[in-house]
Amino acid sequence: MTDETNKTLFILNGPPYGTEHSYNGFRLAIRMIRRDEQEVKIFLMGDAAPCAKGGQKVPDGYYNLEHMLKMVKRRDGEVGVCGSCMDARGIDETELANGAHRSGMEELTDWTIWADKVIVF
């Protein structure tokens, strides 16, 4: 067993609702970040950009990606959202949920170099 931290980058591309790709990506990220010696970063791009929109209201008993994003942030994970993907979908930075920030390809490049593993959903 090593004392080294494991660093995982999740790149999510799927829409927040309608498919479960982004949901499953968040589920795995949350499970990983709850374990010792795990660092997690999530990058939302393409149709996943709306996953970070604040004020999501879903039916009772249905998953809420905004709440899942906040779970990642509470464990010191980072969530970046592709800025050009936000612009294409009419999402302003002020609409992002607490814990997410506008990002871009430069940060995605840095995070990819930082990561031991990159998982794409």
N, CA, C and O atoms as a MOPAC input file, in Angstrom:
PM7 MOZYME 1SCF
protein

 N      0.85500 1    -1.19100 1     0.00000 1
 C      0.00000 1     0.00000 1     0.00000 1
 C      0.88900 1     1.23700 1     0.00000 1
 O      1.88500 1     1.29400 1     0.72100 1
 N      0.53300 1     2.20500 1    -0.79300 1
 C      1.30600 1     3.42800 1    -0.90700 1
 C      0.57500 1     4.58500 1    -0.24400 1
 O     -0.64900 1     4.57900 1    -0.11500 1
 N      1.34900 1     5.57100 1     0.17200 1
 C      0.75700 1     6.77000 1     0.76300 1
 C      0.42800 1     7.80800 1    -0.29800 1
 O     -0.05000 1     8.89600 1     0.02400 1
 N      0.68000 1     7.48100 1    -1.55700 1
 C      0.46100 1     8.41000 1    -2.64800 1
 C     -1.02800 1     8.57500 1    -2.93000 1
 O     -1.79900 1     7.61600 1    -2.87500 1
 N     -1.41200 1     9.80600 1    -3.23200 1
 C     -2.79400 1    10.09400 1    -3.59300 1
 C     -3.04800 1     9.67800 1    -5.03600 1
 O     -2.22200 1     9.91700 1    -5.91700 1
 N     -4.19500 1     9.05500 1    -5.26900 1
 C     -4.62400 1     8.69500 1    -6.61100 1
 C     -5.46000 1     9.84100 1    -7.16600 1
 O     -6.36800 1    10.33200 1    -6.49700 1
 N     -5.15300 1    10.26400 1    -8.38500 1
 C     -5.80400 1    11.42300 1    -8.98500 1
 C     -6.57700 1    10.98500 1   -10.23000 1
 O     -6.00400 1    10.44600 1   -11.17700 1
 N     -7.88900 1    11.22900 1   -10.20700 1
 C     -8.74300 1    10.80700 1   -11.31200 1
 C     -9.49800 1    11.99200 1   -11.88100 1
 O    -10.09100 1    12.78700 1   -11.15100 1
 N     -9.46300 1    12.09200 1   -13.20000 1
 C    -10.22300 1    13.08800 1   -13.92600 1
 C    -11.39500 1    12.39000 1   -14.61600 1
 O    -11.21500 1    11.39600 1   -15.32000 1
 N    -12.58500 1    12.92400 1   -14.40500 1
 C    -13.78100 1    12.45700 1   -15.09700 1
 C    -14.15500 1    13.50700 1   -16.13800 1
 O    -14.28700 1    14.68800 1   -15.81800 1
 N    -14.32100 1    13.07800 1   -17.36400 1
 C    -14.80600 1    13.96000 1   -18.42300 1
 C    -16.20200 1    13.46700 1   -18.79800 1
 O    -16.37700 1    12.35200 1   -19.28900 1
 N    -17.18400 1    14.32300 1   -18.55500 1
 C    -18.58100 1    13.95700 1   -18.82300 1
 C    -19.07900 1    14.71700 1   -20.04300 1
 O    -18.85000 1    15.92000 1   -20.17500 1
 N    -19.76000 1    14.00400 1   -20.93100 1
 C    -20.27300 1    14.57600 1   -22.17600 1
 C    -21.78400 1    14.49500 1   -22.30500 1
 O    -22.36600 1    15.21200 1   -23.12000 1
 N    -22.43600 1    13.64400 1   -21.52400 1
 C    -23.86700 1    13.40100 1   -21.68300 1
 C    -24.73400 1    14.44500 1   -21.02100 1
 O    -24.29300 1    15.12100 1   -20.09100 1
 N    -25.96200 1    14.58800 1   -21.48700 1
 C    -26.88000 1    15.56900 1   -20.90400 1
 C    -27.22000 1    15.20800 1   -19.45200 1
 O    -27.08100 1    14.05500 1   -19.04300 1
 N    -27.66200 1    16.19300 1   -18.69000 1
 C    -27.95700 1    15.92600 1   -17.28100 1
 C    -29.10900 1    14.93800 1   -17.08200 1
 O    -29.08800 1    14.13700 1   -16.14800 1
 N    -30.08500 1    14.99600 1   -17.93900 1
 C    -31.24500 1    14.12400 1   -17.80700 1
 C    -31.60100 1    13.57600 1   -19.19200 1
 O    -31.29000 1    14.19900 1   -20.20700 1
 N    -32.24200 1    12.43100 1   -19.22800 1
 C    -32.61200 1    11.81700 1   -20.49900 1
 C    -31.78700 1    10.56800 1   -20.77900 1
 O    -32.29400 1     9.59100 1   -21.33100 1
 N    -30.52800 1    10.60400 1   -20.40000 1
 C    -29.67800 1     9.41300 1   -20.38700 1
 C    -29.06800 1     9.37600 1   -18.99300 1
 O    -29.23400 1    10.32300 1   -18.22500 1
 N    -28.38900 1     8.33700 1   -18.66500 1
 C    -27.78300 1     8.26500 1   -17.33100 1
 C    -26.25800 1     8.34300 1   -17.38200 1
 O    -25.59700 1     8.01000 1   -16.39900 1
 N    -25.69000 1     8.77200 1   -18.49800 1
 C    -24.23700 1     8.83000 1   -18.61200 1
 C    -23.61400 1     9.76500 1   -17.57700 1
 O    -22.72300 1     9.35400 1   -16.83300 1
 N    -24.06500 1    10.99800 1   -17.52200 1
 C    -23.48700 1    11.94300 1   -16.56300 1
 C    -23.82400 1    11.54000 1   -15.13000 1
 O    -22.98500 1    11.65600 1   -14.23700 1
 N    -25.03300 1    11.07500 1   -14.91200 1
 C    -25.43300 1    10.58300 1   -13.59200 1
 C    -24.47800 1     9.49100 1   -13.11700 1
 O    -24.00800 1     9.52900 1   -11.98000 1
 N    -24.19200 1     8.52500 1   -13.97700 1
 C    -23.29300 1     7.44300 1   -13.58900 1
 C    -21.86400 1     7.93500 1   -13.38700 1
 O    -21.14700 1     7.42400 1   -12.52700 1
 N    -21.44800 1     8.91900 1   -14.16900 1
 C    -20.12900 1     9.51400 1   -13.95800 1
 C    -20.03000 1    10.17500 1   -12.59100 1
 O    -19.03500 1    10.00500 1   -11.88600 1
 N    -21.05200 1    10.92400 1   -12.21800 1
 C    -21.06900 1    11.54400 1   -10.89200 1
 C    -21.11900 1    10.49000 1    -9.79000 1
 O    -20.45100 1    10.63100 1    -8.76500 1
 N    -21.90600 1     9.43400 1    -9.99500 1
 C    -22.00000 1     8.36900 1    -8.98900 1
 C    -20.62900 1     7.77600 1    -8.70300 1
 O    -20.23900 1     7.62200 1    -7.54500 1
 N    -19.90100 1     7.44600 1    -9.75900 1
 C    -18.57800 1     6.85800 1    -9.57500 1
 C    -17.61200 1     7.86300 1    -8.95600 1
 O    -16.83100 1     7.50500 1    -8.07500 1
 N    -17.65500 1     9.09900 1    -9.39900 1
 C    -16.77700 1    10.13000 1    -8.83500 1
 C    -17.02400 1    10.30700 1    -7.33800 1
 O    -16.07600 1    10.43800 1    -6.56200 1
 N    -18.27900 1    10.31000 1    -6.93600 1
 C    -18.61800 1    10.45900 1    -5.51600 1
 C    -18.11700 1     9.26300 1    -4.72000 1
 O    -17.57600 1     9.43300 1    -3.62800 1
 N    -18.28500 1     8.06900 1    -5.24500 1
 C    -17.77800 1     6.86800 1    -4.55000 1
 C    -16.27100 1     6.93500 1    -4.39100 1
 O    -15.73600 1     6.60100 1    -3.33400 1
 N    -15.59200 1     7.36400 1    -5.43500 1
 C    -14.12900 1     7.42500 1    -5.37000 1
 C    -13.65100 1     8.47300 1    -4.37800 1
 O    -12.74300 1     8.21300 1    -3.58800 1
 N    -14.25500 1     9.65400 1    -4.41400 1
 C    -13.77400 1    10.75000 1    -3.57900 1
 C    -14.04400 1    10.50000 1    -2.09200 1
 O    -13.42600 1    11.13500 1    -1.23800 1
 N    -14.94900 1     9.59500 1    -1.78300 1
 C    -15.21700 1     9.24200 1    -0.38900 1
 C    -14.11400 1     8.36100 1     0.20900 1
 O    -14.02600 1     8.21500 1     1.42800 1
 N    -13.29000 1     7.78700 1    -0.63700 1
 C    -12.21500 1     6.91200 1    -0.17100 1
 C    -10.96800 1     7.72600 1     0.13700 1
 O    -10.73600 1     8.78400 1    -0.44700 1
 N    -10.16900 1     7.21000 1     1.06600 1
 C     -8.91400 1     7.87100 1     1.40500 1
 C     -7.98600 1     7.89400 1     0.20300 1
 O     -8.02800 1     7.01400 1    -0.65700 1
 N     -7.16400 1     8.90000 1     0.16600 1
 C     -6.12600 1     9.05600 1    -0.85300 1
 C     -6.66700 1     9.11900 1    -2.27700 1
 O     -6.01800 1     8.65300 1    -3.21300 1
 N     -7.84700 1     9.69200 1    -2.43900 1
 C     -8.42300 1     9.86500 1    -3.77300 1
 C     -8.72000 1    11.34400 1    -4.00500 1
 O     -9.39200 1    11.98600 1    -3.19800 1
 N     -8.22200 1    11.86500 1    -5.09400 1
 C     -8.56400 1    13.21500 1    -5.53300 1
 C     -9.32900 1    13.09000 1    -6.83700 1
 O     -8.99400 1    12.26900 1    -7.69100 1
 N    -10.36400 1    13.91400 1    -6.98400 1
 C    -11.22300 1    13.83300 1    -8.16000 1
 C    -11.46200 1    15.22700 1    -8.72800 1
 O    -11.68900 1    16.19100 1    -7.99700 1
 N    -11.40400 1    15.30000 1   -10.04100 1
 C    -11.80300 1    16.49900 1   -10.77200 1
 C    -12.78900 1    16.04200 1   -11.84300 1
 O    -12.63500 1    14.96900 1   -12.42700 1
 N    -13.79300 1    16.86400 1   -12.09000 1
 C    -14.79200 1    16.56900 1   -13.12000 1
 C    -14.82500 1    17.72800 1   -14.10800 1
 O    -14.90900 1    18.89300 1   -13.71900 1
 N    -14.75600 1    17.39000 1   -15.38400 1
 C    -14.86400 1    18.39600 1   -16.43300 1
 C    -16.11700 1    18.09500 1   -17.24300 1
 O    -16.27500 1    17.00200 1   -17.78800 1
 N    -17.00800 1    19.08400 1   -17.31300 1
 C    -18.27500 1    18.94100 1   -18.03200 1
 C    -18.15000 1    19.63900 1   -19.38000 1
 O    -17.83800 1    20.82700 1   -19.45600 1
 N    -18.40000 1    18.87700 1   -20.44100 1
 C    -18.33100 1    19.48400 1   -21.76000 1
 C    -19.47700 1    19.00300 1   -22.63400 1
 O    -20.15400 1    18.02700 1   -22.31100 1
 N    -19.68600 1    19.69700 1   -23.74000 1
 C    -20.77900 1    19.33800 1   -24.63400 1
 C    -22.10800 1    19.39200 1   -23.90200 1
 O    -22.39600 1    20.33800 1   -23.17000 1
 N    -22.90800 1    18.36400 1   -24.11300 1
 C    -24.24200 1    18.32600 1   -23.50800 1
 C    -24.21600 1    18.16900 1   -21.99100 1
 O    -25.26400 1    18.27700 1   -21.35400 1
 N    -23.05000 1    17.91700 1   -21.39100 1
 C    -22.95000 1    17.80900 1   -19.93000 1
 C    -22.86800 1    19.17600 1   -19.24900 1
 O    -23.03300 1    19.26100 1   -18.03300 1
 N    -22.61700 1    20.24300 1   -20.00500 1
 C    -22.50500 1    21.57300 1   -19.39400 1
 C    -23.71900 1    21.92400 1   -18.52400 1
 O    -23.52900 1    22.47100 1   -17.43800 1
 N    -24.95200 1    21.63900 1   -18.94600 1
 C    -26.10100 1    21.96800 1   -18.10100 1
 C    -26.17200 1    21.17300 1   -16.78800 1
 O    -26.99000 1    21.49600 1   -15.92700 1
 N    -25.34200 1    20.15500 1   -16.62000 1
 C    -25.30700 1    19.43400 1   -15.33800 1
 C    -24.94700 1    20.37300 1   -14.19000 1
 O    -25.31200 1    20.12200 1   -13.04200 1
 N    -24.22900 1    21.45600 1   -14.50000 1
 C    -23.76100 1    22.37600 1   -13.47100 1
 C    -24.69100 1    23.56700 1   -13.27900 1
 O    -24.36700 1    24.48100 1   -12.52000 1
 N    -25.82400 1    23.57600 1   -13.94000 1
 C    -26.75000 1    24.70400 1   -13.80600 1
 C    -27.38400 1    24.69300 1   -12.42000 1
 O    -27.87100 1    23.66000 1   -11.96200 1
 N    -27.37700 1    25.82200 1   -11.77000 1
 C    -27.96700 1    25.95100 1   -10.44100 1
 C    -29.48600 1    25.98300 1   -10.49700 1
 O    -30.07400 1    26.29200 1   -11.53400 1
 N    -30.11300 1    25.66300 1    -9.37700 1
 C    -31.56800 1    25.75100 1    -9.26100 1
 C    -32.33400 1    24.63100 1    -9.92100 1
 O    -33.49600 1    24.80700 1   -10.28600 1
 N    -31.70300 1    23.47600 1   -10.08400 1
 C    -32.39500 1    22.34600 1   -10.71400 1
 C    -33.54500 1    21.87500 1    -9.83800 1
 O    -33.39700 1    21.70600 1    -8.62700 1
 N    -34.68100 1    21.66900 1   -10.46500 1
 C    -35.86100 1    21.15100 1    -9.76200 1
 C    -36.29800 1    19.88900 1   -10.49100 1
 O    -36.67600 1    19.92900 1   -11.66200 1
 N    -36.24000 1    18.78800 1    -9.79000 1
 C    -36.62000 1    17.50800 1   -10.38800 1
 C    -37.73600 1    16.88100 1    -9.55800 1
 O    -37.91600 1    17.24800 1    -8.39700 1
 N    -38.48600 1    15.94500 1   -10.12700 1
 C    -39.55500 1    15.29000 1    -9.36500 1
 C    -39.00400 1    14.56800 1    -8.13200 1
 O    -37.86000 1    14.11300 1    -8.13000 1
 N    -39.81800 1    14.47200 1    -7.10100 1
 C    -39.42600 1    13.73700 1    -5.89700 1
 C    -38.99600 1    12.32800 1    -6.26800 1
 O    -39.63600 1    11.66200 1    -7.08100 1
 N    -37.90800 1    11.88700 1    -5.66300 1
 C    -37.41600 1    10.54300 1    -5.89300 1
 C    -36.49800 1    10.42200 1    -7.09800 1
 O    -35.98100 1     9.33900 1    -7.37100 1
 N    -36.28700 1    11.51400 1    -7.82400 1
 C    -35.42900 1    11.51100 1    -9.01400 1
 C    -34.08300 1    12.11800 1    -8.64700 1
 O    -34.01800 1    13.03000 1    -7.82300 1
 N    -33.02200 1    11.62500 1    -9.24400 1
 C    -31.70300 1    12.16800 1    -8.90900 1
 C    -31.58400 1    13.62800 1    -9.33700 1
 O    -32.24300 1    14.07700 1   -10.27500 1
 N    -30.72400 1    14.35500 1    -8.62300 1
 C    -30.50300 1    15.77500 1    -8.88600 1
 C    -29.00500 1    15.98200 1    -9.04400 1
 O    -28.25500 1    15.86400 1    -8.07500 1
 N    -28.56300 1    16.29000 1   -10.25800 1
 C    -27.13100 1    16.42900 1   -10.51300 1
 C    -26.52200 1    17.62400 1    -9.80100 1
 O    -25.33200 1    17.60200 1    -9.48800 1
 N    -27.29200 1    18.65300 1    -9.53900 1
 C    -26.76300 1    19.78300 1    -8.78200 1
 C    -26.36600 1    19.32600 1    -7.37600 1
 O    -25.31200 1    19.71600 1    -6.87400 1
 N    -27.19700 1    18.50900 1    -6.74500 1
 C    -26.86000 1    17.99300 1    -5.40700 1
 C    -25.62700 1    17.10100 1    -5.47300 1
 O    -24.78300 1    17.14000 1    -4.57700 1
 N    -25.51800 1    16.30200 1    -6.52300 1
 C    -24.36300 1    15.42000 1    -6.67200 1
 C    -23.08400 1    16.23700 1    -6.87500 1
 O    -22.03400 1    15.88800 1    -6.33700 1
 N    -23.17100 1    17.30800 1    -7.64100 1
 C    -22.03900 1    18.19800 1    -7.84200 1
 C    -21.57100 1    18.77700 1    -6.51000 1
 O    -20.37100 1    18.85200 1    -6.24300 1
 N    -22.51500 1    19.18000 1    -5.68600 1
 C    -22.17400 1    19.75000 1    -4.37600 1
 C    -21.50200 1    18.70900 1    -3.47600 1
 O    -20.64800 1    19.06300 1    -2.66300 1
 N    -21.87600 1    17.42300 1    -3.60800 1
 C    -21.20800 1    16.36500 1    -2.84000 1
 C    -19.73800 1    16.26900 1    -3.22200 1
 O    -18.87900 1    16.08500 1    -2.36000 1
 N    -19.45200 1    16.39200 1    -4.49800 1
 C    -18.06300 1    16.35800 1    -4.96500 1
 C    -17.30200 1    17.54400 1    -4.38100 1
 O    -16.18600 1    17.38200 1    -3.88800 1
 N    -17.89000 1    18.71800 1    -4.43100 1
 C    -17.23700 1    19.92800 1    -3.92700 1
 C    -16.97400 1    19.83500 1    -2.42200 1
 O    -15.92000 1    20.26300 1    -1.95100 1
 N    -17.92600 1    19.27800 1    -1.66800 1
 C    -17.74600 1    19.15200 1    -0.21700 1
 C    -16.53900 1    18.28700 1     0.14700 1
 O    -15.95500 1    18.44000 1     1.22000 1
 N    -16.17600 1    17.38800 1    -0.74700 1
 C    -15.01400 1    16.51500 1    -0.53000 1
 C    -13.77100 1    17.07800 1    -1.21100 1
 O    -12.81800 1    16.34700 1    -1.47900 1
 N    -13.78700 1    18.37600 1    -1.48900 1
 C    -12.65700 1    19.08400 1    -2.10400 1
 C    -12.38900 1    18.69400 1    -3.54800 1
 O    -11.28300 1    18.90500 1    -4.04500 1
 N    -13.37600 1    18.13200 1    -4.22900 1
 C    -13.24300 1    17.89000 1    -5.65800 1
 C    -13.47100 1    19.18500 1    -6.41500 1
 O    -13.99100 1    20.15700 1    -5.86700 1
 N    -13.07900 1    19.18600 1    -7.66300 1
 C    -13.27300 1    20.36600 1    -8.51000 1
 C    -14.16300 1    19.99400 1    -9.68100 1
 O    -14.10100 1    18.88200 1   -10.20700 1
 N    -15.00200 1    20.96200 1   -10.08100 1
 C    -15.87900 1    20.77200 1   -11.23300 1
 C    -15.71200 1    21.97100 1   -12.14600 1
 O    -16.05400 1    23.09800 1   -11.78500 1
 N    -15.18200 1    21.71300 1   -13.33300 1
 C    -15.03800 1    22.74700 1   -14.34600 1
 C    -16.03200 1    22.51300 1   -15.46700 1
 O    -16.36100 1    21.37400 1   -15.79700 1
 N    -16.50600 1    23.60200 1   -16.04600 1
 C    -17.48100 1    23.52600 1   -17.13100 1
 C    -16.90200 1    24.24400 1   -18.34600 1
 O    -16.47000 1    25.39300 1   -18.25200 1
 N    -16.89700 1    23.56700 1   -19.47300 1
 C    -16.36700 1    24.12800 1   -20.71200 1
 C    -17.08900 1    25.44000 1   -21.04500 1
 O    -18.30900 1    25.45900 1   -21.21400 1
 N    -16.33500 1    26.51800 1   -21.13600 1
 C    -16.92000 1    27.83000 1   -21.39400 1
 C    -17.58300 1    27.93800 1   -22.75700 1
 O    -18.67200 1    28.50200 1   -22.86200 1
 N    -16.95700 1    27.41500 1   -23.80000 1
 C    -17.58100 1    27.50300 1   -25.12500 1
 C    -18.83800 1    26.63200 1   -25.18900 1
 O    -19.78200 1    26.95500 1   -25.91000 1
 N    -18.85000 1    25.53100 1   -24.43900 1
 C    -20.04500 1    24.67400 1   -24.37100 1
 C    -21.17300 1    25.39500 1   -23.62400 1
 O    -22.34400 1    25.26700 1   -23.97800 1
 N    -20.80100 1    26.15700 1   -22.58300 1
 C    -21.79000 1    26.96100 1   -21.87400 1
 C    -22.38300 1    28.00300 1   -22.81600 1
 O    -23.60100 1    28.16500 1   -22.89000 1
 N    -21.50700 1    28.70900 1   -23.53700 1
 C    -21.96700 1    29.76200 1   -24.44600 1
 C    -22.91400 1    29.19900 1   -25.50500 1
 O    -23.93700 1    29.81000 1   -25.81700 1
 N    -22.57100 1    28.03900 1   -26.05400 1
 C    -23.39500 1    27.42800 1   -27.10100 1
 C    -24.78300 1    27.06300 1   -26.58400 1
 O    -25.74000 1    26.97500 1   -27.35400 1
 N    -24.88400 1    26.85000 1   -25.26700 1
 C    -26.16400 1    26.44700 1   -24.67100 1
 C    -26.83200 1    27.58700 1   -23.90100 1
 O    -27.82800 1    27.37400 1   -23.20900 1
 N    -26.28300 1    28.79000 1   -24.02300 1
 C    -26.89900 1    29.95600 1   -23.39200 1
 C    -26.81100 1    29.95800 1   -21.88000 1
 O    -27.68000 1    30.51900 1   -21.21300 1
 N    -25.76400 1    29.33300 1   -21.31800 1
 C    -25.60200 1    29.28200 1   -19.86700 1
 C    -24.58500 1    30.33700 1   -19.45300 1
 O    -23.43600 1    30.31000 1   -19.89400 1
 N    -25.00900 1    31.25600 1   -18.61300 1
 C    -24.13200 1    32.30500 1   -18.09500 1
 C    -23.42000 1    31.79500 1   -16.84500 1
 O    -23.94500 1    30.94100 1   -16.13000 1
 N    -22.24500 1    32.31200 1   -16.58900 1
 C    -21.46900 1    31.89200 1   -15.42000 1
 C    -22.24000 1    32.09100 1   -14.11500 1
 O    -22.06400 1    31.32700 1   -13.16500 1
 N    -23.09900 1    33.12100 1   -14.06700 1
 C    -23.88000 1    33.37800 1   -12.85500 1
 C    -24.93800 1    32.30700 1   -12.60300 1
 O    -25.49200 1    32.22900 1   -11.50700 1
 N    -25.22200 1    31.47900 1   -13.61700 1
 C    -26.22200 1    30.42200 1   -13.47900 1
 C    -25.63300 1    29.11000 1   -12.95400 1
 O    -26.37500 1    28.17000 1   -12.67200 1
 N    -24.31400 1    29.04200 1   -12.82200 1
 C    -23.67900 1    27.80000 1   -12.37200 1
 C    -23.95900 1    27.55200 1   -10.89200 1
 O    -24.03500 1    28.48200 1   -10.08900 1
 N    -24.10600 1    26.29400 1   -10.56100 1
 C    -24.29800 1    25.88400 1    -9.16900 1
 C    -23.03100 1    26.18900 1    -8.36900 1
 O    -21.92600 1    26.20600 1    -8.91200 1
 N    -23.21200 1    26.42900 1    -7.07400 1
 C    -22.05500 1    26.59800 1    -6.20500 1
 C    -21.19100 1    25.34800 1    -6.28600 1
 O    -21.68900 1    24.22900 1    -6.16300 1
 N    -19.91000 1    25.54400 1    -6.49200 1
 C    -19.00300 1    24.41800 1    -6.59100 1
 C    -18.52000 1    24.16400 1    -8.00300 1
 O    -17.57400 1    23.40100 1    -8.19800 1
 N    -19.15100 1    24.79000 1    -9.00300 1
 C    -18.71800 1    24.64400 1   -10.39200 1
 C    -18.15700 1    25.98100 1   -10.87000 1
 O    -18.56700 1    27.04100 1   -10.39800 1
 N    -17.23200 1    25.92100 1   -11.79800 1
 C    -16.68200 1    27.15000 1   -12.36200 1
 C    -16.51600 1    27.03200 1   -13.86900 1
 O    -16.34700 1    25.94200 1   -14.41600 1
 N    -16.56800 1    28.19200 1   -14.52400 1
 C    -16.33900 1    28.25400 1   -15.97100 1
 C    -14.88500 1    27.87800 1   -16.22500 1
 O    -13.98000 1    28.35400 1   -15.54000 1
 N    -14.68000 1    27.04200 1   -17.19300 1
 C    -13.34700 1    26.53500 1   -17.47200 1
 C    -13.12800 1    26.51800 1   -18.98000 1
 O    -13.86900 1    27.14900 1   -19.73500 1
 N    -12.11900 1    25.80000 1   -19.40000 1
 C    -11.83500 1    25.71900 1   -20.82800 1
 C    -10.79600 1    24.65500 1   -21.12200 1
 O    -10.38500 1    23.90200 1   -20.23900 1
 N    -10.38600 1    24.60700 1   -22.36100 1
 C     -9.45600 1    23.57300 1   -22.80700 1
 C     -8.09300 1    23.67000 1   -22.12000 1
 O     -7.42100 1    22.65400 1   -21.94500 1
 N     -7.68400 1    24.85800 1   -21.73600 1
 C     -6.39300 1    24.99600 1   -21.05300 1
 C     -6.42700 1    24.27000 1   -19.70200 1
 O     -5.50200 1    23.53100 1   -19.36700 1
 N     -7.49100 1    24.48400 1   -18.93700 1
 C     -7.60400 1    23.78400 1   -17.65500 1
 C     -7.79600 1    22.28400 1   -17.87300 1
 O     -7.22300 1    21.48100 1   -17.13600 1
 N     -8.58900 1    21.89100 1   -18.87200 1
 C     -8.75100 1    20.46500 1   -19.16500 1
 C     -7.39900 1    19.84200 1   -19.49200 1
 O     -7.12000 1    18.72300 1   -19.06200 1
 N     -6.57100 1    20.53300 1   -20.22900 1
 C     -5.22400 1    20.03900 1   -20.54100 1
 C     -4.41400 1    19.86800 1   -19.25700 1
 O     -3.77600 1    18.83400 1   -19.05800 1
 N     -4.43900 1    20.87900 1   -18.38600 1
 C     -3.71100 1    20.79900 1   -17.10900 1
 C     -4.21000 1    19.63100 1   -16.26600 1
 O     -3.41400 1    18.88700 1   -15.69500 1
 N     -5.51300 1    19.47500 1   -16.19100 1
 C     -6.09700 1    18.39900 1   -15.38400 1
 C     -5.75700 1    17.02500 1   -15.96500 1
 O     -5.54200 1    16.07000 1   -15.21800 1
 N     -5.71000 1    16.92600 1   -17.27800 1
 C     -5.37300 1    15.65300 1   -17.91300 1
 C     -3.93400 1    15.26300 1   -17.59500 1
 O     -3.65000 1    14.09600 1   -17.32600 1
 N     -3.03600 1    16.22700 1   -17.62600 1
 C     -1.63100 1    15.98000 1   -17.26500 1
 C     -1.51400 1    15.62300 1   -15.78900 1
 O     -0.70600 1    14.76700 1   -15.42600 1
 N     -2.30100 1    16.25800 1   -14.93700 1
 C     -2.30600 1    16.02000 1   -13.48900 1
 C     -2.77600 1    14.61000 1   -13.14300 1
 O     -2.27300 1    14.00500 1   -12.19600 1
 N     -3.72900 1    14.08600 1   -13.89700 1
 C     -4.42600 1    12.85400 1   -13.54400 1
 C     -3.58700 1    11.60600 1   -13.76900 1
 O     -2.79000 1    11.51400 1   -14.70300 1
 N     -3.80600 1    10.63300 1   -12.85500 1
 C     -3.27300 1     9.27800 1   -13.05400 1
 C     -4.19400 1     8.48800 1   -13.98100 1
 O     -3.75100 1     7.63000 1   -14.74500 1
 N     -5.49000 1     8.80200 1   -13.89100 1
 C     -6.52000 1     8.11700 1   -14.69000 1
 C     -7.47300 1     9.16100 1   -15.24500 1
 O     -7.78900 1    10.15200 1   -14.58600 1
 N     -7.92500 1     8.91900 1   -16.47200 1
 C     -8.97000 1     9.75100 1   -17.07100 1
 C    -10.10600 1     8.80400 1   -17.45800 1
 O     -9.90900 1     7.83500 1   -18.19200 1
 N    -11.30700 1     9.11200 1   -16.94300 1
 C    -12.48100 1     8.29800 1   -17.22600 1
 C    -13.47700 1     9.18600 1   -17.96200 1
 O    -13.79600 1    10.28700 1   -17.51500 1
 N    -13.96100 1     8.68900 1   -19.09800 1
 C    -14.86300 1     9.48000 1   -19.93200 1
 C    -16.23400 1     8.81200 1   -19.97400 1
 O    -16.35700 1     7.61700 1   -20.24300 1
 N    -17.26300 1     9.61700 1   -19.69900 1
 C    -18.65800 1     9.17400 1   -19.79600 1
 C    -19.33500 1    10.00200 1   -20.86800 1
 O    -20.52100 1     9.81500 1   -21.13700 1

